[in-house]
Amino acid sequence: MKIGEWDDIGRSRALVQRVLGELRTHELATHVVINPDSGRQRILMAADVGLFDFNYGTDGGGTGAVWTLRGGLTRWTSVRGFRLQADAQYDEAGGTAKSVWHVVCEEPRIELVAVTGDEPSPAADALLDFARACIAAMP
């Protein structure tokens, strides 16, 4: 998925797109994790120049709070320990199958999990799109 395809991420989308435009770089795929309690977001973006790791949130609370996008870029040659792991299971009794996907990276530190099953899973699709983009972009 690209940043423009993510629902319910608010103004972070425009800020990320602005950063990309100012740097004149191109997005390959994005994965967003939203904290349901605080609304904070972690935005991981595979780009042609490397792996962006952004955090979007507010430092204070209440009305009029200022939301900030903060993050950095790790060049593909500096990404370390990137792994995609899968655990697939079949339930004989229920006749169902599922896969649990893990994206793990040592630098920058990433731990993402998504589950696929018999029903479509947009979250798992986004995670796998992000993982494929990272794998294809790494030297």
C-alpha positions in Angstrom: 0.0 0.0 0.0 1.0 3.6 -0.6 0.5 6.4 2.0 -2.4 7.7 0.0 -4.3 4.3 0.4 -4.2 4.3 4.2 -7.6 5.3 5.8 -7.9 7.2 9.0 -4.4 8.6 9.3 -5.4 12.3 9.1 -2.9 15.0 8.4 0.2 12.8 8.7 -0.4 11.7 5.1 0.1 15.3 3.8 3.2 15.8 6.0 4.8 12.6 4.8 4.1 13.5 1.2 5.5 17.0 1.8 8.8 15.5 3.1 9.0 13.1 0.2 8.4 16.0 -2.3 11.0 18.2 -0.6 13.6 15.4 -0.8 12.4 14.4 -4.3 12.3 10.8 -3.5 9.7 8.1 -4.4 7.7 5.9 -2.2 7.6 2.2 -2.8 5.3 1.0 0.0 4.2 2.2 3.4 3.0 0.5 6.6 1.2 2.5 9.4 0.7 1.4 13.0 -1.8 3.5 14.9 -2.0 3.5 18.7 -5.7 3.3 19.4 -5.5 5.1 22.8 -3.3 8.1 21.8 -3.8 8.3 18.1 0.0 8.3 17.7 1.3 6.7 14.5 4.4 4.9 13.4 4.9 5.3 9.7 7.4 3.0 8.0 8.0 3.8 4.4 10.1 1.9 1.8 11.5 4.5 -0.6 13.9 4.5 -3.5 16.6 6.0 -1.2 16.0 3.9 1.9 13.7 3.1 4.8 12.0 6.0 6.5 10.8 5.6 10.1 8.4 8.3 11.2 6.5 9.0 14.3 3.5 11.2 14.3 1.9 12.5 17.5 1.4 15.3 19.9 3.7 16.2 22.8 0.9 17.7 24.8 -2.8 17.2 25.2 -6.0 19.2 25.1 -7.4 21.4 22.4 -4.9 23.2 20.2 -2.2 20.5 20.6 0.5 20.6 18.0 1.0 17.3 16.1 4.5 16.6 14.8 6.0 14.3 12.3 9.5 13.3 13.3 11.7 10.6 11.8 14.7 9.7 9.8 16.0 7.7 6.9 18.2 4.6 7.0 19.8 4.0 3.6 19.3 0.5 2.2 23.0 -0.3 2.6 22.7 0.4 6.4 19.5 -1.6 7.0 20.5 -4.6 9.1 18.9 -7.9 10.0 15.7 -7.6 7.9 13.7 -10.8 8.1 10.3 -11.9 6.9 9.0 -14.9 8.9 5.8 -17.0 8.5 4.0 -19.5 10.7 1.3 -21.3 8.8 -1.3 -23.4 10.6 -4.2 -25.6 9.5 -7.0 -26.5 11.9 -8.3 -29.9 11.0 -11.4 -29.6 13.2 -12.4 -26.2 11.8 -11.1 -26.8 8.3 -9.4 -23.4 8.4 -5.9 -22.2 7.6 -4.0 -19.1 8.7 -0.6 -17.6 8.4 1.1 -15.3 11.0 3.6 -13.0 9.3 6.4 -11.2 11.2 8.5 -8.4 9.7 11.6 -8.0 11.9 14.5 -5.7 11.5 17.5 -4.9 13.7 18.4 -1.5 12.2 16.1 0.4 12.2 14.2 -1.5 15.0 11.0 -2.9 13.5 8.7 -5.6 14.8 5.4 -6.0 12.9 2.9 -8.8 12.9 -0.1 -9.6 10.7 -2.4 -12.6 10.3 -3.9 -13.9 7.1 -6.7 -16.4 7.0 -9.7 -17.4 4.9 -11.1 -13.8 5.0 -9.4 -10.9 3.3 -7.0 -8.9 5.6 -6.1 -5.4 4.5 -3.7 -5.1 7.4 -1.8 -8.3 6.4 -1.9 -7.2 2.7 -0.3 -3.9 3.7 2.4 -5.6 5.7 3.2 -8.0 2.9 3.3 -5.2 0.3 5.7 -3.3 2.6 7.9 -6.4 3.1 8.0 -7.1 -0.6 9.1 -3.5 -1.3 11.8 -3.7 1.3 13.1 -7.0 0.0 13.2 -5.8 -3.6 14.9 -2.5 -2.7 17.7 -3.9 -0.5 21.1 -4.5 -2.2 
